[in-house]
Amino acid sequence: MTAVTALATARRVTRRFGDFAAVEDVALEIGAGEVVGLLGANGAGKTTLIRMLLGLLAVSSGSVELFGGAPSRATRRRLGYVPQGLGVWSDLTVGENVRFFAAAFGADVRRAAMPAGLAEVWDQLAGEIGLGRRRQLAFACALAHAPELLVLDEPTSGVDPLARARLWDDVREHADRGTGVLVTTHYLEEAHQCDRLIIMAAGRVVARGTLAEVIGDTRTVRVRAASWQRAFDALSEAGLLVTLTGREIRVAASSVAQLAEILDAAGVPAELDEVPASLEETMSTLRD
């Protein structure tokens, strides 16, 4: 991978709340022009890590840097941030929200420069527009001052697939212009939009790299049976990680021999073979 300029860095960062380690010994780096995806289940520590990186939460140990220095008012002026709660005011109009954020960073924006979806509701209260447009508004506010780094915490949560695709088009467009992006998401299919992934579980990083590197040589077992429902029930009752795609059964963290024994005992004829795992299946096998 070509060397990139580090816009944000975390070095062996830990954050404790009493005896509980919400984030433990985590390192990351975001470079100019790249999209880094931060993935993990709820409670994995993603938002806590972001808040430390932005200087909104003190680290218990380790260090963080923004643009080569400690997080400060000056360095935060160079980034755009969309929190999970969106951070827009529902009792202000769309235009007032955008102008407020722009003015806070010494910038100026005009209605004509906004995406059509926002320009159409420019004079409506933000609390009266749909969730998709509110997320679009939060994104526009974060970009109002042309930041060098974008930090997006679940930016597409609750948005329909078309709106999600449009938001990702915007993310990629800004990355192509040199903006660094750190984004958390629970939609695993969005991992394909990222240049690199950092997978967290129980406050720790359990995998990192490109999508292909994270999946690596992880395999899953594919089960095809005429009595697919009986096969599914038998494997589920055995406590295995079973998913169903159409009538095809997939079982992660298992082996052909193990499944064959279970299905034989249940009297269910089936064809079994190993195939490359999906990201979701790979993540289900990762442990702290």
N, C-alpha and C positions, 0 to 999 in steps of 0.2 A: 504493500500500500504506500502511495506517495505521502511523504511527510507533510503535515498540515500544521498551521499555526494554532496553538492551544488558546481557545477563548475562555474556557472554564476547566478547572482541574480540581479533583478531590483526591487527597492522598491519605489512605488508611484512616478514613473518617469513621468515628463512632459517636453515636448519640444515645445516652442512657436517660431513662426516666426512673429514678430510684434504682432498683435492682434489674429493671427490664431494659434490655438493649434493643431499641427500635431499629437501629442501624449499627452494624459492627464491622469494622475493618474493611471499608469499601473504598475502592479507587475507581475513578473514571476520568475521561478527558473528552472534550468536545472541540473539534477543529472547525475552521472556517469552511463553509461549503458542504458540510456533511450532516446527515440526519442520523442521530443516535436514538434508538428506541430503548426505553427502560420498561421492561415487562416483569410482571409478577402478580400474584393474587392480591386481593385486598388484604392489607396488613403486612405486606412484604417489606415495607419501609420506603417505597418509592417517593411518596410526598414528603416524608421527613427528610430524605436525602436532598430533594429539590430545595426545601426551605433552608437547609444548611448551606447549600451551594449559593443561594441568593443572599445569604447573610441575614435571613429572617429568623433563624434559629441558631443559637450558638452550638458549636461542636463540643462534645465531651473530651475527645482526643482526635489527633490528626489535624489536617489543615485543608482549607479550600482557597482557591484563587479565582478571581474574575479578571480577565484581561491582564494577567500577570501580577495582580496585587490583591490585597485583602478586599472582600466585598465592602463597598461603601456607597454613599449616595452618588459619587461621581461614576463609579463603575456600573452601578445599576441604571444610570441614564443611557447606557449603551446596549441595554437588552430590553426585550419585550416579553411579558409574562402573562399567560392565560391560566389562572388557577382553576381548580375543579369547580368552584362556585361562580366562575366567569368574571366576577369583579366589576360588573356594570351596574349602574343605578337604574332601578326600574321606574323611579319617579321622574327621571329626566328623559327627554326625547332621544332618539337615536343620534341626531345631529349634535345635541348638547353633550352626550357622552363622548363622541369622537372628538369634538372640539376641546373638551375639558382635558382628555388624555394628551392630545397634541400640545395644548398650551402648557401643560405641566412639564413637558420636555422641550419647550421653546420652538415647537413646530407649528405649521399651519396646514390645515387640510380643507378641501372644498368638496361640496356635495357631488360635483361633477366627476371627481376622482374616485368616488366610491363605487363598489360593485353595484350592478343594477338592483339586486335584491335589497340592498340597504338604501340606495337612493330613493326607491319607491316608498319607503316607510320613514324617511328622514325626519318628518315632523311628528311621528307617532311616539308615544311613550314606550320605552324599552320593555316595560312590564306587560305591554299589550300585544307584542309581536310573538310569533311562534319560537319554539326552542331552537330550531335550525337557524333562524335569523338572529337570535340572541347570541348564539355561538359565533356566527359570522360577524356580528358586531364586536364581540370580545376580541376576535382575531384582528379586526380592523383597528381597534383601539391599541392593541399591542404593537401594531405595525405603523402607527401614525407618525412616529419619529424616526422611521427607517433604522431599526436596531441592527446591530451586528450579530446578536445572538437572540434566538427565540427559545423560550422555555414554555412548553405546552403540557399541562397536566390534564390528561383525559379530554383532549379538545373535541373529540367526536362522540362522546358519550351521549346516548339518547337521541342521536341524529339519524335520519333515514339514510339508506345507502347512497342515494344520489348526492345528498348534501355532504356526506362524508367524503365521497370521491372528489367533489369540488374543493373541499378544504385541503385534501391531500395534494390536489393540483397546485393550490396556492403555496403549500409548504415546499413542494419540489421546485416551484418557480423561484422562490426566494433562496433556497439552497443553491440553485444553479447560478444565482447572482453573487454567491459568496457568503450568505448568512449561515451561521451554524445553528443547528436545531437539536434540542433535547426534547423528546416527546414520550410521555407515558400513555399506554393504551391497554385496555383489556380485550380489544378485538385482535385476536392473534393473526388474522389474515392481513392486518395492517403492518405486520412485521416485514412483509415483502416490500414495503415502501421505504424501509430503513437501510442505510448503508452498513450499520453495525448494530448489534443488539447487546444489551446487558440484562441478564435474567437474575432477578432477586427472589429469595425465599427466606422467610424468617429473619429478615434484616441483613442477610449476607448475599454476596454475588455468587451464584452457583454455576453460571456459564456466561461466556462472552465471545463475541466474534461476529462474523457475517452469519446470515441465516444458514448457509451450507455448513459453516464451521460449527455452529451450535448443534445442528442435527447430527453432523458427523456420520459415523457408521451405525447410529442407532437404528434398530430394526423393530418391526412389529409383526405379529402373526395375523395373516388374513385367513378367515374361515368361510368356506362356502358350503352350504348344506341345503338340501331340499327342504328339510324341516328346520328352517332357520330360526323360528321362534323357540323350538325346543333346545336348539344349540345355544341360543342367547340366554335362555333361562338357566341352563345347566352351568354355563360359564359364569354368569352373574352370581348364582348361588354359591359358587366356589370362591367368591370374594375377589375376582379378577377385575382389571380395568378394561371393561368391555364397552365398545361403541358400535353403533349400527349406521351404515351408509347404504340406503336402499335396503337390499337384502344381504348385503355383504357385512360380515362381522369382522371387527378388528380388535385385537387384544394386545395392549402394550405391556412391557415388563414381564414377558412370559416366554415360553419356548414351545416349539411344535410338539415335542415329546410330552410336555406337561398337559397341553390342551388335548392331545390325542388320548391320553389316559382318562381325562375327565369325560370326554365325549363317548369313548368306548364304554365306560362304566354306566353312562346314561342311555346307552343304546342308540346313539345318534350318529349315523354315517356322515362323514364330512371330508372335504378336501382342505388341507392346510398347507400354507407355504409362508415363508418370511418375505417381507417387502420393506422398502425404506419407510421409516417412521415420519409422521407429520410433526410440525413444531409442537402442537398441542400434546401429542403422544410423547414426544421427547421431554417436554416440561413436566409431564406427569411422573417421569422416572427420576427427575432431578431432586436431590435432597441436600439440605444444609450440611 
